[in-house]
Amino acid sequence: MRPARFPFALAVLMAFVGGVLFASALDWTRHAGAQGGSATQRDISGGFATIAERVTPAVVSIQTEIRARRRALPPGHGRLPPGFEDYFRQFQQPDEPERADGSGFLVSRDGYILTNNHVVGDAERVTVTLTDHRAFKARVVGGDPSTDVAVIKIDGANLPTAVFGDDSTARVGDWVVAVGNPLGLDFTVTAGIVSAKGRSRADLPGLIGGTYSITDFIQTDAAINPGNSGGPLVNTRGEVIGINSAIASRTGFFSGYGFAIPISLARSVMDDLVKHGRVRAPVLGVAIDEVAPADAQVAGLPRIAGVLVRGFSPAEGSPAEKAGLEAGDVIVAADGRPVDRVSTLQRIVRGHEPHETVAVEVMRYGQRKSFRVQLAERTDGPGQVGAVPVRPSPGEGAPAADAPAAGDPAVHPASDDPLAALGLVVDPMDATFARAAGLRAADQGVRVRDVTRSGPAAALISPGTDVITDVLAPGPRHHVSTVAALGEALAGVRPGAAVSLRVYGTATPAGPRVVNLRVPE
């Protein structure tokens, strides 16, 4: 058998060597090794030039003006005799109009333009300039503060337009190009990569305002500066995958990271604004939060992912609550798609119309449950799916503190007690506090007097205003109307275990919520 194989093997080897020599003659193998960087860079550079030539004509420069305000009367005007204020007011000079610049891009040949709501939201006058220097007066079609998307319109025909791409296929590490008008420098092109996806409000503290804001940013290291807002973030095919919206900076200028709104989200908002003049946002009616390690442990999840249902909307008739969801549930799937974080759930729900039905799967203390939720339309301002609850400052809105009731003293647990490990100091409920806070019987329990700054409870519970009403886990649910009942419910809890508490916040209208805490080991 071996002699028969030798001629065949020899033929294969000769064919391979011949192929290599042939490819070398055609220069196909040059720069294939470690020295290949220069050729690759030349290819990318040419690609960037082509992208810029294709996209820039559809990018616009936006100039806005806000109505001038009259200057205040000088100090001491309050001492003028009655009637003299009007005499002096006629000499007041109005301030100059406040001007600002931004970017946008044409999405239709008749002049619809996508941009940021923060660019045009307060503007009294909007002017749009194209790359060929033509200037147009624009009208604001509408804007949505919760997504920071706005649509404006100029009167034109056969205008250049940008091509939409699919942000869901963009990968971390992909090349992208940002086009806009930073720092007064018109139609500037910068390049970088997608450095992260799915950046949420929790990832960007202090950057995104509004409790109900949807944030699901594409992060890029392409240079973005003031004036870039509203411009397109483009992939290597010249397709828009995002609207440049914000930067993370201590100085107000680019320092390494910018953020863009995914174009799929922006398009859905744009469609609503153009068709209906407003955003018809569907809502589940839940107060939600990212899943922390203690939440995953209580829910019985194999990994830290999902969306925690802390509570429900203050308004009556939360669709999710009607469907059977409970505070403490962790949403792990919606529409048959895995839910790993708040922004993922928001995007799935935002892809529906109000009154459509969404299949939702949750983990509830180790059990997987399924529900069908009929979405409602947002009616309470900028809310979308729900919100990361805002924890009130200690003492904010709290009724005046009263002395503990006789016979049930304040509790300062011993160091080996779970309450101490969780960083909680509690008082019994008293009738005066309950009446002042308007608490129902079901919302009366043990009042939190203080929290230890370094304890697990510090970030989630507000002393003076929060009331612990129930221990939901571990074990069966216990209503804790007294300090003794709370102690009994937590008696068997050991270090490393997770505790689930129902907490009523008297300082906010949100009502009860679920707080999960892990006892330190």
URJOPE-V717013 format. One record per helix or strand of 3 or more residues. SS is the DSSP state (H for helix, E for strand). FROM is the first residue (numbers start at 1). TO is the last residue. If there is no record, write none. Layout:
ss: <SS	SS>
from: <FROM	FROM>
to: <TO	TO>
This chain:
ss: <H	H	E	H	H	E	E	H	E	E	E	H	E	H	E	H	E	E	E	E	H	E	H	E	H	E	H	E	E	H	E	H	H	E	H	E	H	E	E>
from: <2	34	59	77	84	98	112	117	125	135	149	167	175	182	188	201	217	232	239	258	263	286	293	307	319	330	342	357	367	418	424	431	441	446	456	466	483	498	512>
to: <25	58	66	79	89	106	116	120	129	144	153	169	180	184	199	203	220	234	247	262	276	290	299	312	323	334	350	364	374	422	428	437	443	451	459	473	489	505	518>
